[in-house]
Amino acid sequence: MRHILGLALLLSGLSVHAADTPEQVFESRILPIFKSPNPSSCVQCHLASVDLKDYILPSAEKTFRSLRDQGLIDLDAPDKSKILALIAMGNRDPKAPAVHAANRKAELEAFAAWIKACAGDEKLRVSPKLEATEQARPAKPNEVIRHARSDRLLESFERTVWAMRFRCMSCHTEGTPQNDKHVKEFGAKVAWVKKAGAKATMDYLIASKLIDPADPEESLLLLKPLGKVKHEGGIKFALGDQGHKAFREWIDDVAAIKSGKYTKAADLPKPSEGPLKFGTEAWLKLTDTPPAWADKLVQVDVYAWDETRRAWETKPIATSDRKVWGKGKLWQHTIALLAEPGSTRAKSFAARATLSPGKYLLKVYVDADGKLEKDWQAKLGEGDFAGQVEIRGTWKEGYSQMTVADGGKVKK
């Protein structure tokens, strides 16, 4: 960090005495960025695939021609050049670490001064185009670069890991009494759900040892809730359940980005389809479950009543899954709410993830053959449908205030 701040101070300090010619400005202000062993401020917004150095060549003239020919320099309005806008993108995050802010400010000032000098040099302005093979640009295509952006990764995190965080309850939530107790016993590493929110939690996990980029399947963030390694909180996931799928999907993507697995657009995972998920602390319980469900993974989809149509909605408004406790004939878990992207319901759930009390329909699916254990990416469908039951949902938050349904009344 000292080296990065040192470079930032050096670059910004040179602004007072910067030379006027493009070559001199380049040598005094741009080359230090190119030669620095430290990553540029790009790391604030990109997990991988791009660095400001990727756009710089050892030659001032060729660097100018390269940026100009790629449309990254605006000769008529130098201060509106696209390369400056790209560098400045990190300014959108007011909570960015000071080291990124200082580094970005120095880079922005250096490039702004150099581009201004270039724009005033008529010889450079009319210089011939640079061959595409000589242009400086990141090795990976734009699709891969955009995929590694932190804002794109955060969207993915929110609809996967963050939506399922309540499966970990308060054991890992920073600042809760239960977590404070665990921190004293096991250290700060157990407080990985940050009270600052989704982004802070994501940033922590990416930097932590809970994710194994070389072997994502062996990441502790998966192994512990699966019970494959010692976990004080017990088993929280079953292979192929919604929590496991969500964590695995996001971890696999992060690992692929960090390890450089994505080299072309075709390597990228398909965009997520289906509804957004919003985690809640509302619990649903099924009592007196049938013997055939014992110790099987059961998925329950919740449908709301449409008073206007006088019919059940065609898509579920909430869902959850967990294995049935066969001996106790009991199934219970927190629910995740569902809403189509961009819908009024999604905006409402984003503000407050809660369901109104009222009439609801539960549709139950049972993994009778254990297909999810054999293939974690498999899904339960109509062939696994076990029946349905109408309930009055209260949806109060907290383990002691569950919405309860009689599993014995679930009928096809």
matplotlib code that plots the C-alpha trace (Angstrom):
import matplotlib.pyplot as plt

x = [0.0, 2.9, 4.2, 0.8, 0.4, 4.0, 3.3, 0.1, 1.9, 4.7, 2.3, 0.2, 3.2, 4.6, 1.5, 2.9, 6.1, 4.9, 6.5, 4.3, 5.3, 3.4, 6.7, 7.8, 4.4, 4.3, 7.8, 7.2, 3.7, 2.5, 5.6, 5.7, 2.3, 3.4, 6.6, 5.0, 4.8, 1.6, -1.9, -3.7, -6.9, -8.8, -8.7, -11.3, -14.0, -12.5, -11.7, -9.5, -8.8, -7.9, -5.2, -4.5, -1.1, -2.8, -3.5, 0.0, 3.0, 6.6, 6.3, 4.4, 3.5, 2.2, 0.3, -1.5, -2.2, -3.4, -5.8, -7.0, -7.7, -9.7, -11.9, -10.5, -9.2, -11.4, -9.2, -11.8, -12.8, -9.8, -11.4, -14.3, -12.0, -13.4, -10.1, -10.6, -14.2, -13.1, -10.5, -13.0, -15.6, -14.3, -15.5, -19.0, -18.1, -17.8, -16.7, -13.7, -10.5, -8.3, -5.5, -7.8, -9.0, -5.5, -4.2, -7.1, -6.8, -3.1, -3.9, -6.7, -4.7, -1.7, -3.7, -5.7, -2.6, -1.0, -4.1, -4.4, -0.8, -1.4, -4.5, -2.5, 0.1, -0.9, 1.7, 0.2, -3.4, -2.7, -0.4, -1.3, -3.4, -1.7, -2.0, -4.6, -2.0, 0.2, -2.6, -2.4, -5.5, -6.3, -5.6, -9.2, -12.3, -14.7, -17.3, -14.8, -13.7, -17.3, -18.0, -15.3, -16.6, -17.4, -20.9, -21.8, -20.4, -22.4, -25.6, -24.8, -23.9, -27.1, -29.3, -27.3, -25.2, -26.8, -30.3, -29.5, -27.6, -30.4, -29.7, -26.6, -28.7, -27.0, -24.0, -22.0, -23.7, -21.4, -22.5, -25.2, -24.9, -24.5, -21.8, -20.0, -19.8, -18.4, -15.9, -14.5, -14.1, -13.1, -11.9, -13.0, -13.2, -16.6, -18.1, -18.2, -21.7, -20.9, -23.4, -22.4, -24.3, -23.9, -20.9, -18.9, -19.7, -18.8, -15.5, -14.6, -15.3, -13.4, -10.3, -10.7, -9.5, -13.1, -13.0, -10.5, -9.9, -7.9, -10.6, -13.9, -15.7, -13.3, -14.0, -14.7, -17.7, -19.2, -17.7, -18.7, -22.5, -22.5, -21.0, -18.0, -15.6, -16.2, -18.8, -20.1, -23.4, -24.0, -25.3, -27.0, -27.0, -27.9, -26.2, -28.2, -30.5, -31.2, -28.6, -25.9, -26.7, -26.6, -23.3, -21.7, -22.8, -21.2, -18.1, -17.4, -17.7, -15.4, -12.8, -13.0, -12.4, -9.5, -7.8, -8.1, -10.4, -12.5, -10.5, -13.3, -17.0, -18.0, -16.3, -18.7, -21.6, -25.1, -26.8, -29.0, -32.6, -35.7, -36.8, -34.7, -34.5, -34.8, -33.8, -36.0, -36.1, -39.7, -40.0, -42.3, -43.0, -44.7, -45.8, -46.8, -45.0, -45.8, -43.4, -42.4, -40.8, -38.6, -35.0, -35.7, -35.0, -38.4, -39.0, -42.0, -43.1, -45.5, -48.2, -50.2, -53.9, -54.8, -57.9, -58.5, -58.5, -60.0, -57.2, -53.8, -50.9, -49.2, -45.7, -44.5, -43.9, -41.6, -39.7, -37.6, -36.1, -34.6, -34.4, -37.3, -36.5, -38.0, -38.1, -39.9, -42.0, -41.0, -39.8, -39.0, -36.9, -36.7, -38.2, -36.8, -39.1, -39.3, -40.0, -39.3, -36.4, -37.6, -41.1, -42.9, -42.8, -39.0, -38.6, -40.9, -39.0, -35.7, -36.9, -38.4, -38.5, -41.7, -45.1, -48.5, -50.6, -53.3, -54.3, -51.5, -51.0, -48.1, -46.9, -44.6, -41.9, -39.9, -36.5, -37.5, -34.7, -31.9, -31.2, -29.9, -27.2, -26.1, -26.2, -26.2, -27.4, -30.5, -33.9, -37.1, -40.0, -43.5, -42.3, -41.4, -44.7, -46.1, -49.2, -50.4, -52.3, -53.9, -52.8, -53.2, -49.8, -48.7, -45.1, -43.8, -40.1, -38.2, -37.8, -40.4, -43.1, -43.3, -46.1, -47.3, -49.0, -50.1, -47.9, -50.5, -53.0, -50.8, -52.7, -52.4]
y = [0.0, 2.4, 1.8, 2.6, 5.8, 6.7, 6.5, 8.5, 11.2, 11.2, 11.5, 14.2, 16.2, 16.4, 18.2, 21.6, 21.3, 19.1, 19.8, 21.1, 18.8, 15.5, 13.5, 15.1, 14.8, 11.2, 10.4, 12.3, 11.2, 8.3, 6.1, 5.8, 4.2, 1.8, 0.8, 0.5, -3.1, -2.2, -2.6, 0.5, 1.8, -0.5, -3.1, -1.1, -1.8, -5.0, -8.3, -9.2, -8.9, -5.2, -2.8, 0.8, -0.4, -2.4, 0.8, 2.2, 1.5, 2.5, 5.1, 8.4, 8.7, 5.1, 5.3, 8.4, 6.8, 3.6, 5.4, 7.8, 5.0, 3.1, 6.1, 6.6, 10.2, 13.1, 15.6, 18.3, 17.9, 16.4, 16.5, 14.4, 11.6, 8.1, 6.9, 9.6, 8.5, 4.9, 5.9, 8.1, 5.3, 4.5, 7.9, 6.5, 4.7, 7.2, 4.4, 3.3, 2.8, 5.9, 4.1, 3.7, 7.2, 8.7, 6.4, 7.1, 10.9, 10.8, 8.6, 10.9, 14.1, 12.5, 11.3, 14.6, 16.6, 14.4, 14.2, 18.0, 18.3, 15.8, 17.6, 20.8, 19.1, 19.3, 16.7, 14.1, 15.0, 14.1, 11.2, 8.0, 5.3, 2.6, -1.0, -2.9, -5.5, -2.7, -1.1, -1.4, -3.0, -5.7, -9.3, -10.4, -9.2, -6.6, -9.2, -10.9, -7.6, -6.5, -9.8, -9.2, -5.8, -5.6, -4.1, -7.1, -9.4, -7.7, -8.2, -11.9, -12.0, -10.4, -12.9, -15.9, -15.8, -12.7, -13.9, -17.1, -15.5, -16.2, -19.9, -19.1, -17.3, -14.9, -17.1, -15.3, -11.9, -9.3, -7.4, -9.9, -11.2, -14.8, -13.7, -11.7, -14.8, -16.9, -14.2, -14.4, -18.1, -18.6, -15.2, -12.5, -14.9, -16.1, -12.6, -12.8, -11.4, -7.8, -5.3, -2.8, -4.9, -7.0, -5.3, -5.3, -9.0, -9.8, -7.9, -9.7, -13.1, -12.5, -11.5, -14.3, -17.9, -19.1, -19.3, -21.6, -20.3, -23.3, -25.8, -24.0, -27.1, -27.4, -23.8, -23.7, -21.5, -24.6, -27.4, -26.0, -25.6, -29.0, -30.6, -31.9, -30.3, -29.4, -26.7, -25.5, -24.5, -28.0, -28.9, -26.0, -27.2, -30.4, -31.1, -29.4, -27.5, -23.8, -22.6, -24.9, -24.0, -20.3, -20.4, -22.8, -20.8, -17.6, -19.3, -21.1, -17.7, -15.9, -18.7, -18.7, -15.0, -15.0, -18.0, -16.5, -19.3, -16.9, -16.0, -15.4, -14.6, -18.2, -19.2, -17.1, -18.6, -18.0, -15.0, -15.8, -16.4, -16.5, -14.3, -12.3, -13.8, -11.8, -13.5, -13.2, -14.3, -15.5, -19.2, -21.8, -25.1, -28.3, -30.7, -34.3, -34.9, -38.2, -41.2, -41.2, -37.8, -38.9, -37.6, -36.5, -33.0, -31.2, -28.0, -25.8, -23.1, -20.4, -18.9, -15.8, -15.3, -12.8, -11.1, -9.3, -12.5, -14.6, -17.2, -18.2, -16.4, -18.5, -18.0, -18.6, -15.5, -17.4, -20.7, -22.8, -26.2, -28.5, -32.1, -33.5, -34.6, -38.0, -39.1, -35.9, -35.8, -32.1, -29.8, -26.1, -23.3, -19.6, -18.5, -16.5, -14.2, -14.2, -11.3, -10.7, -8.3, -4.7, -5.4, -3.3, -6.3, -6.5, -2.9, -3.4, -6.5, -4.7, -2.0, -4.5, -8.3, -9.3, -11.0, -9.7, -12.0, -13.8, -16.8, -18.7, -22.0, -24.3, -26.6, -29.4, -31.2, -34.2, -35.4, -39.1, -40.6, -38.3, -36.9, -33.6, -35.5, -37.0, -33.8, -30.6, -28.6, -30.7, -29.2, -30.5, -30.4, -31.8, -35.3, -34.6, -32.9, -34.4, -32.2, -28.9, -27.3, -23.9, -22.0, -18.7, -17.3, -14.9, -14.5, -13.0, -12.9, -15.1, -18.8, -18.6, -17.1, -19.5, -19.9, -23.4, -25.9, -29.5, -31.7, -34.5, -32.4, -32.0, -33.7, -33.9]
z = [0.0, 0.7, -2.8, -4.3, -2.3, -3.1, -6.8, -6.4, -4.6, -7.1, -10.0, -8.4, -7.3, -10.8, -12.0, -10.8, -12.8, -15.7, -19.1, -21.9, -24.8, -25.1, -24.9, -21.7, -20.0, -21.1, -19.7, -16.4, -15.7, -17.8, -17.8, -14.0, -14.2, -17.0, -15.1, -11.6, -10.3, -8.5, -10.1, -11.2, -9.7, -12.2, -9.4, -7.5, -10.2, -11.8, -10.2, -13.1, -16.8, -17.1, -15.9, -17.0, -18.1, -20.8, -22.6, -22.5, -24.8, -24.2, -26.9, -26.3, -30.0, -30.3, -27.1, -28.4, -31.7, -30.1, -27.8, -30.5, -33.0, -30.4, -29.8, -26.2, -26.9, -27.9, -29.6, -29.8, -26.2, -24.4, -20.9, -22.3, -23.5, -22.9, -21.2, -18.6, -18.0, -17.6, -15.0, -13.2, -12.8, -9.4, -8.2, -8.1, -4.9, -2.1, 0.2, -1.9, 0.1, 0.3, -1.5, -4.6, -4.5, -4.3, -7.0, -9.3, -8.8, -9.8, -12.9, -13.9, -13.6, -15.4, -18.4, -18.5, -18.7, -21.3, -23.5, -23.4, -24.5, -27.3, -28.5, -28.9, -31.1, -34.7, -35.8, -33.5, -34.4, -38.1, -37.5, -39.4, -37.9, -35.9, -37.1, -35.0, -34.1, -32.5, -30.5, -26.7, -25.1, -22.6, -23.8, -23.1, -24.9, -23.6, -22.7, -20.3, -18.9, -18.2, -16.6, -14.0, -13.0, -9.4, -10.0, -12.3, -9.7, -6.9, -8.8, -9.1, -5.4, -4.3, -6.1, -4.9, -1.7, -0.2, -0.9, 1.0, 3.9, 6.4, 6.1, 8.1, 10.7, 13.1, 13.7, 11.0, 11.0, 12.2, 15.4, 16.5, 20.1, 18.8, 16.4, 19.0, 21.1, 18.2, 17.4, 20.9, 20.6, 17.0, 15.8, 13.4, 10.4, 11.5, 11.1, 7.3, 6.8, 7.2, 8.8, 6.1, 3.6, 0.5, -1.1, 2.1, 2.6, -1.0, -0.9, 2.3, 0.9, -2.3, -0.3, 2.3, 2.4, 2.4, -1.4, -3.2, -6.7, -7.7, -6.6, -6.0, -5.0, -2.0, -0.8, 2.9, 2.2, 0.7, 2.8, 6.1, 5.5, 3.7, 6.9, 4.9, 7.4, 11.0, 11.3, 14.7, 13.2, 11.8, 8.4, 6.6, 3.0, 1.3, -2.1, -4.8, -2.5, -3.2, -0.8, -2.1, -5.7, -5.0, -3.2, -5.7, -8.7, -7.3, -6.0, -9.3, -11.1, -8.8, -9.0, -12.8, -12.9, -10.4, -12.1, -15.6, -16.9, -19.0, -22.1, -24.6, -24.5, -25.2, -21.9, -19.8, -17.9, -19.3, -17.8, -14.9, -15.8, -13.7, -10.8, -8.3, -4.8, -1.6, 1.7, 4.7, 8.4, 7.9, 8.7, 7.2, 9.0, 7.8, 10.6, 10.4, 7.2, 5.4, 6.0, 2.3, 2.8, 5.7, 5.3, 1.7, 0.3, 0.1, -1.8, -1.0, -3.5, -2.2, -4.4, -3.6, -4.1, -6.8, -5.6, -8.9, -10.9, -8.1, -8.7, -7.6, -9.2, -11.9, -10.5, -7.0, -4.7, -2.4, -2.1, 0.3, 0.6, 3.2, 4.2, 6.3, 9.8, 9.4, 13.1, 14.0, 10.8, 10.5, 7.8, 8.4, 6.9, 6.1, 2.9, 0.0, -1.8, -5.6, -8.1, -11.8, -12.5, -12.8, -11.5, -8.9, -6.6, -7.0, -6.0, -3.0, -1.9, -2.3, 0.1, 2.5, 1.9, 3.6, 2.7, 3.8, 5.9, 4.0, 1.8, 0.1, -1.7, -1.0, -3.7, -2.5, -4.4, -3.0, -4.2, -3.7, -5.7, -4.5, -7.9, -6.5, -4.6, -7.9, -9.9, -7.9, -11.0, -11.4, -10.6, -9.1, -11.4, -12.1, -11.8, -8.2, -7.4, -4.1, -3.7, -2.4, 0.5, 1.1, 4.2, 6.1, 6.1, 8.9, 7.8, 11.0, 11.3, 13.7, 14.6, 17.3, 15.0, 12.1, 9.6, 10.1, 7.7, 8.2, 6.0, 6.3, 4.3, 1.3, -1.5, -5.3]

ax = plt.figure().add_subplot(projection="3d")
ax.plot(x, y, z, "-o")
ax.set_aspect("equal")
plt.show()
